[in-house]
Amino acid sequence: MTTIPSDLWRMLGRAEAPPPIPRGLDAFWHKGTGMIRRLIPRRLIYLRKAHAVHRLQGDCHALTESQLQLRLTESAEVFGRHRDTPLDRIHAAALIREAAFRLTGEEPYVVQLAGALALFDGSLVEMATGEGKSLTATIPAIMAGWRRRGCHIITVNDYLAQRDARQFANLYRFCGLTADYIGQQMEAPRRRQAYAADITYCTNKEVCFDFLRDKLALGPAGRGSVALLRDLDSALAGRLVQRGLYFAIVDEADSILIDEAITPLLISGGQVNRDEANCFRQAIVVAEDFQPGRDYTTDAARKTVKLNRGGRTRLMHQRRGLHGLWYSPHRSEELLTQVLVARHFYHPGKQYLIQDSKVVIVDEFTGRLMPDRMWHDGLHQVIEARENVAIQAMRETLARISYQRFFRLYKHLSGMSGTLAEVQSELWHIYQRPLVVLPTHRPCIRGHQGLHVFPTEKSKFDAVVATIAQIHQRKRPILVGTRSVAASEILSARLTELGLSHHVLNAVHHAQEAGIVAAAGRSGQITVATNMAGRGTDIRLDATARCAGGLYVIAADINDAARIDRQLAGRAGRQGDPGDAIHFCALDDILLQTYTPRLARLLARFSGNAPIGPRWLAAWLVSVAQHRASRSSHRHRQTVAHTDHWLEESLSFSGNSG
């Protein structure tokens, strides 16, 4: 009889049953518990522990290399038996700190030590941009790795996963551990090898899709009886790449656990149907006769379109003589609605790009391309028909999971980011993780030049370009952040007209991302970037740039979440460096037009071409819009979570594997 590895057994036993999200009275009680827990001085507790680690520095410095390795081996044995105490963790952190200094030349300072200990205890840690989160993660990763059940360090892109795995490989090896990474192009055997390492660096999408593929490989076995699990043959076990979800450290936790949690991840399949493809092309023609107001209404916040009575009557006449999907009144209305949704809310250079004659989605939060993703319910096919490219098949969902559900499958979950405080209530509600907000290692001297709101996008870009030209004369490096590829290309064209040399970093020009961002701190350098802006890559100032005043960050667009604006501003003034940040917005920007259209139109009447004043009024308007956008996103995430709950209950009842 074939035996199942214990890690696989744990995955099968736990993968379908994450801790439930509190609902009803339980949610009320849970929220109250979270509010009480916030009164615990976690920052002070972990800083005290970090100082205790620091006090052991002298003893660790005195150890020879062989003595240090012996002490690390002894700690590994303690952690391997799961008998480690808080004092053991302090001693282990001191030893790992010394090993890091000897092998990398970097010695984690007190704030990083506090963050490391909090991460190992299962907390979410807010550390300012540039505080060294990559090095911080190595300490809890080593402690978790010593337990030999696998530790996943979740990053935002393949480059960071590969970079950090290689950068700290010698440190992990010195501590008796193996480390590897997952890349997008890796085949299953190579992925299996990477997951078999003690510490695995991977992106959120890769680890989640690998989980779904394993789930498909298991089929009904994942919900089968104990007897069935025991009878699993080695060939089936050999098709799996993961060995369980035990310990995870999530970098940029707000982006992954909150922002990207709106959209569930799907694995789907299907074949092209020529009749369906013709129906999508016909829908583009049919929709030309439909006008907003007369035939339908739009909801920009929800990106939805609703036909009115006149629109339905018009559609009834239009679909006569058409075949295929048009036979069904419900399906024909759904088809037309998707065309109208695409017309109003999905535009090239913003929500998607055309690459190699294919529609490729652009992640609105990171600015990165998602070539393996498709919009559902025919929306993707409608856009392909509009762009006159090959229409892909509508796919049947084979496996589905949301980030809320997936990350709750880990037995130990922790994470870090520079912007978590604003969403700590939701993080507690969904993931039941407390937050520890840590101070900066050095005082932040970044200057804030305020928010400037203009009547139109043109006048806003005029002001942005003028500011760039003015600051460039002082030889300061400049980083310009935009929300979309289209906006970055517009600014690039304007700068080219003025003869200002610059680099562009967006979903089109992304191949040299790390190099572009690393060079963004050089004197006189101008970098225009979307939200992808090289998260995780340090912008190091040269001596001339530091003397000139440091990095000048210009936010050319306001994001839906103030957190993302704060994240961009945090690129300047790292580690006590000088720097400044300034924000620009226009009354016809998508954020204000979606969430405060009436107020924006009212202000536009009286503003002319000058910036909106007084400044506090403009700031209030943007704050209201961002608050409404955040509430809308929160509702979307609740819908995803409720759908997960419904699927969990219905699949459990039916015995289906999902």
C-alpha positions as CSV (number, residue, x, y, z in Angstrom):
1,M,0.0,0.0,0.0
2,T,1.2,3.5,-0.9
3,T,1.5,5.9,2.0
4,I,0.8,9.6,1.7
5,P,3.5,12.0,2.9
6,S,2.4,13.7,6.1
7,D,2.6,17.2,4.5
8,L,0.3,16.0,1.7
9,W,-2.0,14.5,4.3
10,R,-2.2,17.8,6.1
11,M,-2.9,19.6,2.8
12,L,-5.8,17.2,2.0
13,G,-7.2,17.5,5.5
14,R,-7.0,21.2,5.8
15,A,-7.3,22.6,2.2
16,E,-11.1,22.6,2.1
17,A,-11.7,24.0,5.6
18,P,-10.3,27.4,6.4
19,P,-11.4,29.1,9.6
20,P,-14.8,30.6,8.9
21,I,-15.2,34.4,8.5
22,P,-17.3,35.6,11.4
23,R,-20.9,36.5,10.5
24,G,-23.9,38.0,12.3
25,L,-23.5,38.3,16.1
26,D,-20.2,36.4,15.8
27,A,-18.9,39.2,13.6
28,F,-20.0,41.9,16.1
29,W,-18.3,40.0,18.9
30,H,-15.2,39.5,16.8
31,K,-15.0,43.2,15.9
32,G,-15.2,44.1,19.6
33,T,-12.4,41.6,20.4
34,G,-10.3,43.2,17.7
35,M,-10.9,46.7,19.2
36,I,-9.8,45.4,22.6
37,R,-6.7,43.7,21.2
38,R,-5.6,47.0,19.7
39,L,-5.2,48.4,23.2
40,I,-2.4,45.9,23.8
41,P,0.9,47.9,23.3
42,R,2.3,45.5,20.7
43,R,4.8,48.0,19.4
44,L,6.3,48.4,22.8
45,I,6.3,44.6,23.5
46,Y,8.2,43.8,20.3
47,L,10.6,46.7,20.6
48,R,11.5,45.4,24.1
49,K,12.1,41.9,22.7
50,A,14.2,43.4,19.9
51,H,16.4,45.3,22.4
52,A,16.8,42.0,24.3
53,V,18.1,40.5,21.0
54,H,20.4,43.5,20.6
55,R,21.9,43.0,24.0
56,L,23.2,39.6,22.9
57,Q,25.1,41.2,20.1
58,G,28.5,41.1,22.0
59,D,28.2,37.4,22.9
60,C,27.4,36.5,19.3
61,H,30.2,38.6,17.8
62,A,32.6,36.6,20.0
63,L,31.6,33.3,18.5
64,T,33.8,31.6,16.0
65,E,32.2,30.4,12.7
66,S,32.1,26.8,13.9
67,Q,30.7,27.9,17.3
68,L,28.0,30.0,15.6
69,Q,27.0,27.1,13.3
70,L,26.8,24.8,16.3
71,R,24.5,27.2,18.2
72,L,22.4,27.5,15.1
73,T,22.1,23.8,14.8
74,E,21.0,23.5,18.5
75,S,18.4,26.2,17.9
76,A,17.2,24.3,14.8
77,E,16.7,21.2,16.8
78,V,14.6,23.1,19.4
79,F,12.4,24.6,16.7
80,G,12.2,21.2,14.9
81,R,10.6,19.7,18.0
82,H,8.1,22.6,18.2
83,R,9.3,23.2,21.8
84,D,10.6,26.7,21.2
85,T,9.8,29.4,23.9
86,P,9.8,33.2,23.6
87,L,13.3,33.1,25.1
88,D,14.4,30.5,22.5
89,R,13.2,32.9,19.8
90,I,15.1,35.8,21.2
91,H,18.4,33.7,21.3
92,A,17.7,32.4,17.8
93,A,17.1,35.9,16.4
94,A,20.4,37.0,17.8
95,L,22.2,34.1,16.2
96,I,20.5,34.6,12.8
97,R,21.3,38.4,13.1
98,E,25.0,37.6,13.5
99,A,24.9,35.1,10.6
100,A,23.3,37.7,8.4
101,F,26.0,40.2,9.2
102,R,28.8,37.8,8.5
103,L,27.3,36.5,5.2
104,T,25.5,39.5,3.7
105,G,27.3,42.4,5.4
106,E,23.8,43.6,6.6
107,E,23.0,43.6,10.3
108,P,19.3,43.9,11.1
109,Y,18.7,46.8,13.4
110,V,16.2,47.0,16.3
111,V,13.1,47.9,14.2
112,Q,13.8,45.0,11.8
113,L,14.3,42.6,14.7
114,A,10.9,43.7,16.2
115,G,9.3,43.2,12.9
116,A,10.8,39.7,12.5
117,L,9.6,38.5,15.9
118,A,6.1,39.9,15.3
119,L,6.0,38.1,11.9
120,F,7.0,34.8,13.5
121,D,4.2,35.3,16.0
122,G,1.6,35.6,13.2
123,S,1.2,39.4,13.2
124,L,0.8,41.9,10.3
125,V,3.6,44.4,10.5
126,E,3.6,48.0,9.2
127,M,7.1,49.0,8.3
128,A,7.7,52.2,6.3
129,T,8.9,51.9,2.7
130,G,12.7,51.4,2.6
131,E,13.0,49.9,6.1
132,G,14.5,46.7,4.8
133,K,11.5,44.3,4.8
134,S,13.4,41.7,2.7
135,L,16.1,41.2,5.3
136,T,13.5,41.3,8.1
137,A,11.6,38.4,6.5
138,T,14.7,36.1,6.6
139,I,14.7,35.8,10.4
140,P,11.1,34.4,10.8
141,A,11.6,32.4,7.6
142,I,14.6,30.6,9.1
143,M,12.8,29.9,12.3
144,A,9.8,28.5,10.4
145,G,12.2,26.6,8.0
146,W,13.7,24.8,11.0
147,R,10.3,23.2,11.5
148,R,10.8,21.4,8.2
149,R,7.2,21.9,7.0
150,G,7.8,24.6,4.4
151,C,7.8,28.4,4.5
152,H,6.4,30.5,1.7
153,I,7.6,34.1,1.3
154,I,5.0,35.8,-1.0
155,T,6.3,38.7,-3.1
156,V,4.7,40.8,-5.8
157,N,6.7,39.7,-8.8
158,D,8.9,37.0,-10.2
159,Y,12.0,39.3,-10.2
160,L,11.8,39.9,-6.4
161,A,11.2,36.2,-5.7
162,Q,14.3,35.2,-7.7
163,R,16.4,38.1,-6.4
164,D,15.7,37.5,-2.7
165,A,16.1,33.7,-3.0
166,R,19.5,34.1,-4.5
167,Q,20.6,37.0,-2.3
168,F,20.0,35.2,0.9
169,A,20.8,31.6,-0.3
170,N,24.1,31.6,1.6
171,L,22.5,32.8,4.8
172,Y,19.9,30.0,4.6
173,R,22.5,27.4,3.8
174,F,24.6,28.5,6.7
175,C,21.6,28.1,9.0
176,G,21.1,24.5,7.7
177,L,18.2,25.3,5.3
178,T,17.5,25.1,1.6
179,A,15.8,28.0,-0.4
180,D,14.4,28.2,-3.9
181,Y,11.9,30.3,-5.9
182,I,9.0,29.8,-8.3
183,G,9.1,31.5,-11.7
184,Q,6.2,32.0,-14.1
185,Q,7.7,29.8,-16.8
186,M,8.7,26.9,-14.6
187,E,7.4,23.4,-15.4
188,A,5.8,21.1,-12.8
189,P,8.9,19.1,-11.9
190,R,10.9,22.3,-11.3
191,R,8.0,23.7,-9.2
192,R,7.9,20.6,-7.2
193,Q,11.6,20.9,-6.5
194,A,11.2,24.5,-5.4
195,Y,8.3,23.8,-3.0
196,A,10.3,20.9,-1.5
197,A,12.8,23.5,-0.2
198,D,12.6,24.7,3.4
199,I,12.0,28.3,2.2
200,T,10.2,29.1,-1.1
201,Y,9.9,32.5,-2.6
202,C,6.9,32.9,-4.9
203,T,4.3,35.4,-6.1
204,N,0.7,35.3,-4.8
205,K,-0.6,34.3,-8.2
206,E,1.8,31.5,-8.7
207,V,1.3,29.9,-5.3
208,C,-2.5,30.2,-5.6
209,F,-2.7,28.8,-9.1
210,D,-0.4,25.9,-8.1
211,F,-2.8,25.1,-5.3
212,L,-5.7,25.1,-7.8
213,R,-3.9,22.9,-10.2
214,D,-3.1,20.4,-7.4
215,K,-6.7,20.5,-6.4
216,L,-7.7,19.6,-10.0
217,A,-5.1,16.8,-10.0
218,L,-6.6,15.4,-6.8
219,G,-10.2,15.5,-8.2
220,P,-12.7,14.0,-5.8
221,A,-9.9,12.6,-3.6
222,G,-9.6,16.0,-1.9
223,R,-13.0,15.3,-0.4
224,G,-12.9,11.6,-0.2
225,S,-12.9,9.3,2.8
226,V,-9.8,8.4,4.8
227,A,-9.7,5.0,3.1
228,L,-9.6,6.7,-0.3
229,L,-6.8,9.0,0.8
230,R,-4.8,6.0,2.0
231,D,-5.3,4.3,-1.4
232,L,-4.0,7.2,-3.4
233,D,-1.3,5.8,-5.7
234,S,2.2,7.4,-6.1
235,A,1.4,8.5,-9.6
236,L,-1.3,10.8,-8.3
237,A,0.9,12.1,-5.6
238,G,3.6,12.7,-8.2
239,R,1.4,15.1,-10.1
240,L,1.2,17.5,-7.1
241,V,3.7,20.3,-6.8
242,Q,3.0,21.7,-3.3
243,R,3.5,19.9,0.0
244,G,1.0,21.9,2.1
245,L,0.3,25.4,3.3
246,Y,2.0,25.8,6.6
247,F,3.8,29.1,7.1
248,A,3.5,32.2,4.9
249,I,5.0,35.7,5.1
250,V,3.2,38.1,2.7
251,D,5.1,41.1,1.4
252,E,3.0,44.1,0.4
253,A,0.3,42.5,2.4
254,D,-2.3,45.3,1.8
255,S,-2.0,44.9,-1.9
256,I,-2.3,41.1,-1.9
257,L,-4.7,40.5,1.0
258,I,-6.9,43.6,0.4
259,D,-6.6,45.2,-3.0
260,E,-6.3,42.1,-5.1
261,A,-8.9,40.2,-3.1
262,I,-11.7,41.7,-5.2
263,T,-11.2,39.2,-8.0
264,P,-11.3,35.4,-7.4
265,L,-8.7,33.3,-9.2
266,L,-10.0,30.8,-11.7
267,I,-8.7,27.9,-13.8
268,S,-11.0,27.3,-16.7
269,G,-11.1,25.5,-20.0
270,G,-13.2,25.4,-23.2
271,Q,-13.1,25.3,-27.0
272,V,-13.7,28.0,-29.5
273,N,-17.3,28.0,-30.8
274,R,-17.6,29.8,-34.2
275,D,-21.3,30.6,-33.7
276,E,-20.5,32.3,-30.4
277,A,-17.7,34.3,-31.9
278,N,-20.0,35.6,-34.6
279,C,-22.6,36.6,-31.9
280,F,-19.9,38.7,-30.2
281,R,-19.1,40.5,-33.4
282,Q,-22.8,41.0,-34.1
283,A,-23.3,42.5,-30.6
284,I,-20.8,45.2,-31.4
285,V,-22.9,46.3,-34.4
286,V,-26.2,46.0,-32.5
287,A,-24.9,48.2,-29.7
288,E,-24.2,51.1,-32.0
289,D,-27.9,52.0,-32.0
290,F,-28.1,52.2,-28.2
291,Q,-27.6,55.5,-26.4
292,P,-27.0,56.3,-22.7
293,G,-30.0,57.9,-21.0
294,R,-32.4,56.9,-23.8
295,D,-31.8,53.2,-23.7
296,Y,-29.8,52.4,-20.6
297,T,-28.2,53.8,-17.4
298,T,-24.6,53.4,-16.2
299,D,-23.2,53.0,-12.7
300,A,-19.5,54.0,-12.8
301,A,-18.7,52.9,-9.3
302,R,-19.9,49.4,-9.9
303,K,-19.0,49.3,-13.6
304,T,-22.5,48.1,-14.5
305,V,-25.1,49.0,-17.2
306,K,-28.8,48.5,-17.0
307,L,-31.2,48.5,-19.9
308,N,-34.5,50.5,-19.4
309,R,-37.8,49.6,-20.9
310,G,-37.1,51.4,-24.1
311,G,-33.7,49.7,-24.4
312,R,-35.3,46.3,-24.0
313,T,-37.9,47.1,-26.7
314,R,-35.2,48.2,-29.0
315,L,-33.2,45.0,-28.4
316,M,-36.3,42.9,-29.0
317,H,-36.5,44.4,-32.5
318,Q,-32.8,44.3,-33.2
319,R,-32.3,40.6,-32.4
320,R,-35.0,39.4,-34.9
321,G,-33.3,37.4,-37.6
322,L,-30.2,36.7,-35.5
323,H,-29.2,33.2,-34.4
324,G,-27.2,31.5,-31.7
325,L,-27.1,33.3,-28.4
326,W,-29.6,35.8,-29.7
327,Y,-32.4,33.2,-29.4
328,S,-32.6,33.7,-25.7
329,P,-34.0,37.1,-24.5
330,H,-32.0,36.8,-21.3
331,R,-28.7,35.9,-23.0
332,S,-29.1,38.5,-25.7
333,E,-29.6,41.2,-23.1
334,E,-26.6,40.0,-21.2
335,L,-24.5,40.0,-24.4
336,L,-25.6,43.6,-25.3
337,T,-25.0,44.8,-21.7
338,Q,-21.4,43.5,-21.8
339,V,-20.8,45.5,-25.0
340,L,-22.0,48.6,-23.3
341,V,-20.0,47.9,-20.2
342,A,-16.9,47.6,-22.4
343,R,-17.8,50.8,-24.2
344,H,-17.9,52.9,-21.0
345,F,-15.5,51.3,-18.6
346,Y,-12.8,49.3,-20.4
347,H,-10.4,51.1,-22.6
348,P,-7.0,50.3,-24.2
349,G,-4.0,51.6,-22.3
350,K,-6.0,51.6,-19.1
351,Q,-7.7,48.3,-18.4
352,Y,-5.9,46.3,-21.1
353,L,-3.3,46.3,-23.9
354,I,-3.2,44.7,-27.3
355,Q,-0.1,42.5,-27.5
356,D,0.7,39.9,-30.2
357,S,-2.9,40.3,-31.4
358,K,-4.3,39.4,-28.0
359,V,-6.2,41.4,-25.3
360,V,-4.0,41.3,-22.2
361,I,-5.4,42.6,-18.9
362,V,-3.5,45.2,-17.0
363,D,-3.7,44.8,-13.2
364,E,-5.2,48.1,-12.0
365,F,-3.4,47.9,-8.6
366,T,0.1,47.0,-9.8
367,G,0.2,48.1,-13.4
368,R,1.4,44.7,-14.5
369,L,0.3,42.6,-17.4
370,M,-1.8,39.4,-16.6
371,P,-1.6,37.4,-19.8
372,D,-3.2,34.3,-18.3
373,R,-6.3,36.1,-17.0
374,M,-9.6,36.7,-18.7
375,W,-12.7,38.7,-17.8
376,H,-15.7,36.5,-17.4
377,D,-19.4,36.3,-18.7
378,G,-18.3,37.2,-22.3
379,L,-16.8,40.6,-21.4
380,H,-13.3,39.5,-22.6
381,Q,-14.7,38.1,-25.9
382,V,-16.7,41.3,-26.5
383,I,-13.5,43.4,-26.1
384,E,-11.7,41.0,-28.5
385,A,-14.5,41.5,-31.0
386,R,-14.3,45.3,-30.6
387,E,-10.5,45.2,-31.1
388,N,-10.8,42.9,-34.1
389,V,-8.5,40.2,-32.7
390,A,-9.0,36.4,-32.5
391,I,-11.9,35.6,-30.1
392,Q,-11.0,33.1,-27.4
393,A,-13.5,30.5,-26.2
394,M,-15.8,31.2,-23.3
395,R,-14.5,29.0,-20.6
396,E,-16.0,26.7,-18.0
397,T,-14.7,27.3,-14.5
398,L,-12.8,24.2,-13.4
399,A,-11.4,25.5,-10.1
400,R,-12.0,28.7,-8.2
401,I,-10.7,30.4,-5.1
402,S,-10.4,33.9,-3.7
403,Y,-7.4,35.3,-1.9
404,Q,-9.5,35.6,1.3
405,R,-10.1,31.9,1.3
406,F,-6.7,30.8,0.1
407,F,-4.6,32.7,2.6
408,R,-6.8,31.5,5.4
409,L,-5.7,28.0,4.6
410,Y,-2.2,28.6,6.0
411,K,-1.8,27.4,9.5
412,H,0.5,30.4,10.2
413,L,0.0,33.6,8.2
414,S,1.8,36.9,8.7
415,G,2.6,39.8,6.4
416,M,4.2,43.3,6.1
417,S,3.7,46.5,4.2
418,G,4.2,50.2,4.6
419,T,0.5,50.9,4.6
420,L,-1.6,48.6,6.7
421,A,-3.1,50.8,9.5
422,E,-6.0,52.1,7.3
423,V,-7.3,48.5,6.7
424,Q,-6.5,46.8,10.0
425,S,-10.2,46.3,10.8
426,E,-10.8,44.4,7.6
427,L,-7.6,42.4,8.0
428,W,-8.6,41.4,11.5
429,H,-12.2,40.5,10.3
430,I,-11.1,38.4,7.4
431,Y,-7.7,37.0,8.4
432,Q,-7.8,37.4,12.2
433,R,-4.3,38.9,12.3
434,P,-3.4,41.7,14.7
435,L,-1.4,44.7,13.5
436,V,2.0,45.9,14.8
437,V,2.9,49.4,13.6
438,L,6.7,50.0,13.9
439,P,8.6,53.3,13.9
440,T,11.2,54.2,11.3
441,H,14.8,53.5,12.0
442,R,15.8,57.1,11.3
443,P,13.5,60.2,11.5
444,C,11.6,60.8,8.2
445,I,12.4,64.3,6.8
446,R,10.4,63.9,3.6
447,G,8.6,67.2,2.7
448,H,5.0,67.2,1.6
449,Q,4.1,69.8,-1.1
450,G,0.4,69.2,-0.8
451,L,-2.4,68.3,-3.2
452,H,-3.1,70.4,-6.3
453,V,-6.5,69.9,-8.1
454,F,-7.0,71.3,-11.6
455,P,-10.2,71.6,-13.7
456,T,-9.1,69.4,-16.5
457,E,-6.7,66.6,-17.3
458,K,-4.9,68.9,-19.8
459,S,-4.3,71.6,-17.2
460,K,-3.2,69.0,-14.7
461,F,-0.6,67.6,-17.1
462,D,0.5,71.1,-18.0
463,A,1.2,71.7,-14.3
464,V,2.9,68.3,-13.9
465,V,5.2,68.9,-16.9
466,A,6.0,72.4,-15.6
467,T,6.9,71.0,-12.2
468,I,9.1,68.4,-13.7
469,A,11.0,70.9,-15.8
470,Q,11.5,73.2,-12.8
471,I,12.7,70.5,-10.4
472,H,14.9,69.0,-13.2
473,Q,16.9,72.2,-13.4
474,R,18.1,71.6,-9.8
475,K,19.5,68.2,-10.9
476,R,17.2,66.3,-8.5
477,P,16.0,62.8,-9.4
478,I,12.2,62.8,-10.2
479,L,9.8,59.8,-10.0
480,V,6.4,60.5,-11.6
481,G,3.6,58.0,-10.7
482,T,0.5,57.5,-12.9
483,R,-2.5,55.2,-12.6
484,S,-2.5,53.9,-16.2
485,V,-0.3,53.0,-19.1
486,A,-2.1,55.7,-21.2
487,A,-1.3,58.5,-18.7
488,S,2.3,57.5,-18.5
489,E,2.6,57.5,-22.3
490,I,1.0,61.0,-22.5
491,L,3.4,62.4,-20.0
492,S,6.3,60.7,-21.8
493,A,5.3,62.3,-25.1
494,R,5.0,65.7,-23.4
495,L,8.5,65.3,-21.9
496,T,9.9,64.3,-25.2
497,E,8.5,67.4,-26.8
498,L,10.4,69.5,-24.3
499,G,13.6,67.5,-24.9
500,L,13.7,66.1,-21.4
501,S,15.4,62.7,-21.3
502,H,13.5,60.1,-19.2
503,H,12.7,56.5,-18.6
504,V,9.2,54.9,-18.8
505,L,8.2,52.0,-16.6
506,N,4.8,50.5,-17.3
507,A,3.2,47.3,-18.5
508,V,4.6,48.0,-22.0
509,H,8.2,48.9,-21.0
510,H,8.7,46.5,-18.1
511,A,11.6,44.3,-19.1
512,Q,14.2,46.4,-17.3
513,E,12.1,47.3,-14.3
514,A,14.7,46.7,-11.6
515,G,17.4,48.6,-13.5
516,I,15.1,51.5,-14.2
517,V,14.0,51.9,-10.6
518,A,17.5,51.4,-9.2
519,A,18.7,54.2,-11.5
520,A,15.8,56.5,-10.5
521,G,17.9,58.0,-7.7
522,R,20.6,59.4,-9.9
523,S,21.0,63.1,-10.1
524,G,18.9,64.6,-12.9
525,Q,17.1,61.3,-13.7
526,I,13.4,61.4,-14.7
527,T,11.4,58.2,-14.3
528,V,7.7,57.9,-15.3
529,A,6.0,54.9,-13.9
530,T,2.6,53.3,-13.3
531,N,1.7,51.7,-10.0
532,M,4.1,48.9,-10.7
533,A,6.9,51.4,-9.8
534,G,9.4,48.8,-8.8
535,R,8.0,47.8,-5.4
536,G,10.6,46.1,-3.4
537,T,13.5,47.7,-5.3
538,D,15.5,50.4,-3.4
539,I,15.9,53.8,-5.0
540,R,19.4,54.7,-3.8
541,L,20.4,58.4,-4.1
542,D,23.9,59.3,-5.4
543,A,25.9,62.0,-3.6
544,T,24.9,64.7,-6.0
545,A,21.2,63.8,-5.7
546,R,21.3,63.8,-2.0
547,C,22.9,67.3,-1.9
548,A,20.4,68.6,-4.3
549,G,17.5,67.7,-2.0
550,G,16.8,64.0,-2.7
551,L,14.1,62.2,-4.7
552,Y,11.1,64.3,-5.8
553,V,8.0,62.2,-6.2
554,I,5.1,63.5,-8.3
555,A,1.8,61.7,-8.1
556,A,0.2,62.6,-11.5
557,D,-3.0,60.8,-10.6
558,I,-4.9,60.2,-7.3
559,N,-5.6,56.5,-6.7
560,D,-8.8,55.1,-5.3
561,A,-7.1,54.2,-2.0
562,A,-5.2,56.9,-0.1
563,R,-2.9,54.0,0.9
564,I,-1.5,53.7,-2.6
565,D,-0.8,57.4,-2.7
566,R,1.0,57.1,0.6
567,Q,2.9,54.1,-0.8
568,L,4.1,56.2,-3.8
569,A,5.1,59.2,-1.6
570,G,7.1,56.8,0.5
571,R,9.5,56.2,-2.3
572,A,11.0,59.5,-1.3
573,G,12.7,60.2,2.1
574,R,13.8,56.6,2.8
575,Q,16.1,55.8,5.7
576,G,16.4,59.5,6.7
577,D,17.3,60.6,3.1
578,P,15.9,64.0,2.0
579,G,13.0,64.0,-0.4
580,D,9.7,65.6,-1.3
581,A,6.3,64.4,-2.6
582,I,3.5,66.3,-4.4
583,H,0.1,65.2,-5.6
584,F,-1.9,66.3,-8.6
585,C,-5.5,65.7,-9.6
586,A,-8.1,66.9,-12.1
587,L,-11.8,67.3,-11.7
588,D,-12.4,65.1,-14.7
589,D,-10.2,62.3,-13.4
590,I,-11.9,58.9,-13.2
591,L,-11.9,58.9,-9.4
592,L,-13.8,62.2,-9.0
593,Q,-16.1,61.6,-12.0
594,T,-17.1,58.2,-10.6
595,Y,-17.6,59.0,-6.9
596,T,-18.2,62.8,-6.6
597,P,-19.4,63.8,-10.1
598,R,-21.8,66.5,-9.0
599,L,-19.3,68.2,-6.6
600,A,-16.6,68.0,-9.3
601,R,-18.9,69.6,-11.9
602,L,-19.9,72.3,-9.5
603,L,-16.3,73.3,-8.7
604,A,-15.4,73.2,-12.4
605,R,-17.9,75.9,-13.2
606,F,-16.2,78.5,-11.0
607,S,-12.5,77.5,-11.4
608,G,-11.5,78.5,-14.9
609,N,-8.1,77.1,-15.6
610,A,-6.6,77.9,-12.2
611,P,-6.0,75.3,-9.5
612,I,-9.0,74.7,-7.3
613,G,-8.9,76.7,-4.1
614,P,-8.9,76.9,-1.2
615,R,-6.5,74.0,-0.8
616,W,-8.6,72.5,2.0
617,L,-11.6,72.3,-0.2
618,A,-9.8,70.3,-2.9
619,A,-8.3,68.0,-0.3
620,W,-11.8,67.4,1.2
621,L,-13.2,66.6,-2.3
622,V,-10.5,64.0,-2.9
623,S,-10.9,62.6,0.6
624,V,-14.7,62.1,0.1
625,A,-14.1,60.4,-3.3
626,Q,-11.5,58.1,-1.9
627,H,-13.6,57.2,1.1
628,R,-16.5,56.3,-1.2
629,A,-14.2,54.3,-3.5
630,S,-12.8,52.4,-0.5
631,R,-16.4,51.6,0.7
632,S,-17.2,50.3,-2.8
633,S,-14.1,48.1,-2.9
634,H,-14.9,46.8,0.6
635,R,-18.4,45.8,-0.6
636,H,-16.9,44.0,-3.6
637,R,-14.6,42.0,-1.3
638,Q,-17.5,41.2,1.0
639,T,-19.4,39.8,-2.0
640,V,-16.4,37.7,-2.9
641,A,-16.2,36.4,0.7
642,H,-19.9,35.7,0.8
643,T,-19.7,33.8,-2.5
644,D,-16.9,31.7,-1.1
645,H,-19.0,31.0,2.0
646,W,-22.0,30.0,-0.2
647,L,-19.8,27.8,-2.4
648,E,-18.3,26.1,0.7
649,E,-21.7,25.3,2.1
650,S,-23.2,24.1,-1.1
651,L,-20.2,22.0,-2.2
652,S,-20.1,20.5,1.3
653,F,-23.7,19.6,1.0
654,S,-23.4,18.1,-2.5
655,G,-20.1,16.4,-1.9
656,N,-18.7,18.1,-5.0
657,S,-15.0,18.9,-5.1
658,G,-15.5,22.3,-6.7
